[in-house]
Amino acid sequence: MIGLGRMGANMVRRLINYGHECVVYDHSPNPVKDLVKDKAIGTTSLSDFVTKLRKPRAIWLMVPAAVVDDSISDLMPLLEAEDILIDGGNSYYVDDIRRARELTARCIHYVDVGTSGGVWGLERGYCLMIGGESNVVRHLAPIFTTLASGTGYIQRTPAVRMQVGPRNRVICTAARLAPATLSKWSTTASNTGSWRRTPKE
């Protein structure tokens, strides 16, 4: 994990709590030191970070969207074919498409994972919206399953109601969703045909 703000740090803690080994890096040394106390493997530079990862390396970026390209540029000289870069921020999807094409040309896999869950994610899990090659997503599935544990133990919210309003506009209303209500992961390669619809009120 690169980027140890509140979300990134808590994602690392959740992964460690469920038996994963995590190597961490941040420009600021203090978050790294804090996570080392929680059994993460701390690093002091990007080169140190990359050398401590097993191949093929899976590197999750939890940095602001504005610095994702710079982070990738800094990492590229250190990576090898079949390594995986994961952008867990809220990048514009057009940028994700461009990055995937550029990195594929260099034999690096790119996975975009829109992540939400905030401070509740450590305990309740995160909502992950995953886009990437199906074989790479399957390889990373143990990570995704740990971070997004599903909705089985969470009370479901009322169903969405849709009706046709004036001038044939569709009006959609729904109850406010609790942060963990959407704690599941899905990929852009799938469709909704196998998803169970929420019963109507």
JOUR-V908740 format. One record per backbone hydrogen bond with DSSP energy under -0.5 kcal/mol. NH is the residue of the N-H (numbers start at 0). CO is the residue of the C=O. Records with the same first field share a line. If there is no record, write none. Layout:
NH: CO ; CO
This chain:
1: 59
2: 0 ; 24
8: 4
9: 5
10: 6
11: 7
12: 8
13: 9
14: 10
15: 11
16: 12
17: 13
18: 15
19: 14
21: 19
23: 40
24: 0
31: 27
32: 28
33: 29
34: 30
35: 31
36: 32
37: 33 ; 34
38: 35
39: 34
40: 21
41: 39
42: 23
48: 44
49: 45
50: 46
51: 47 ; 48
52: 49
58: 56 ; 83
59: 57
60: 58 ; 85
61: 1 ; 59
66: 63
67: 64
70: 66
71: 67
72: 68
73: 69
74: 70
75: 71
76: 72
77: 74
78: 74 ; 75
81: 106
82: 79
83: 56
84: 108
85: 58
86: 110
87: 60 ; 85
94: 91
95: 91
96: 92
97: 93
98: 94
99: 95
100: 96
101: 97
102: 98
103: 99
104: 100
105: 102
106: 103
107: 102
108: 82
110: 84
111: 130
112: 86 ; 110
113: 128
114: 87
115: 126
119: 116
120: 116 ; 117
122: 119
123: 119
124: 120
125: 146
126: 115
127: 125 ; 183
128: 113
129: 127 ; 185
130: 111
136: 132
137: 133
138: 134
139: 135
140: 136 ; 137
142: 139
143: 139
144: 140
145: 141
146: 142
147: 143
148: 146
149: 182
153: 150
160: 172
162: 170
164: 162 ; 168
167: 164
168: 165
170: 162
171: 169
172: 160
180: 177
181: 178
182: 179
183: 181
185: 127
187: 129
189: 186
193: 190
194: 191
